[in-house]
Amino acid sequence: MADSALSIRTITDSDLPDYQRVMAWAFLSDSMGEDSKWLKVLEKDRAHAVFDGDELIGTAAVLTREITVPGGRQAPAGAVTVVSVKPGHRRRGVASLMMKTQLHGMHESGEPIAMLWASEGGIYRRYGYGEYATSIAMLKMPTRMAFHPGVHVSDARIRQVSREEALPVMREIHERVRVTRVGWLSRVEHTWDVQLADREIDRGGLSSYRYCLHPEGYVVFRVKADSGSSELHVRELVCETEQAYADLYRFLLDMDLVGEISFYTAWDDPILHMVDNPRMVRREAGDALWMRIVDIDRALPLRRYSSDVDSVLEVEDSLCPWNSGRWRFTAKGGEATVTRTEDPVDVSLDIASLGSAFLGGARLSVLKRAHRVIEHTPGHVDALSMAFLGAREPHCPEVF
């Protein structure tokens, strides 16, 4: 319950200095300043601030994006970002007020799903966001590893180019690839400035970005220099073909003066199965996107499904009451319909569990074992789990 003394509204230009100061306090960072990279993508008409009287104490914003969902379809989604509450004002319902305002706004504007990266793992499930909608893997591997004999590396030329030459090519390749990869997002013009920000403050002690173009892909990386053996930190590796993927990985593994490569990549990155000694690749998992279903009847039909199923779901959603109740979910030939019903319930779950499963990232059968999903009719959870799965693990390569 929000404190009755609090108010919320969209921000104006005059609010920006305080808006940034609250974010800096909350995230324990230096003030972002007028040249903040985030200001380039901030949509002020979708950025909210909470006030205690005249004091700005909370920030949250939504970015307008598309996300690729199973079946290669593009779904409108609200990308929730810069959520912060000023220290000393927590536990007063500030975050709840911002979350509710955002979700109701997306409902009214017709965005059926929301998504975010969680700064803390114990916060966002209470607002209906489902964890592990996509996973991410931190890979660390030594260089000079050989591929197994079945991996072919072509003689395609990989060119090291300037940022100015690389960006137009990268934009075109990324746009072609992202519509085929579940969990990848559309990028507006300034998204590239944010994702590949390269000021000294953005480098964390590493080098500036290096850009390398393959005829069917690209890789961007930084280097942590060491007199004995440097580390290569991959930022993006985007490929239109499996051949480009093998070529670019071979290019990185053969880099002179480098001893180790690190890369935040998809959990099912096939490099583990390409090298001749997979134990040399260290892999650590983490959660990435958290998904939130804003409108069940509009969100679930957006994607395709892997198998047929017909189940009555009873959904609990305290922030978006229009989702609560019983829904008949029917998938046939890949397409889904969702309608209100009074028929007996087959499966009960909360809205966050549905968000976790939406892209195929979390199995409803696992959430059942975690006491998050209740099966009333035997076999329905397994059937739903299979229907929601895709051919590849969903992956989101960018933080927003």
Summary of the structure (lengths in Angstrom):
residues: 400
radius of gyration: 22.5
end to end distance: 28.0
largest distance: 69.9
contacts: 1280
relative contact order: 0.15
helix: 29%
strand: 32%
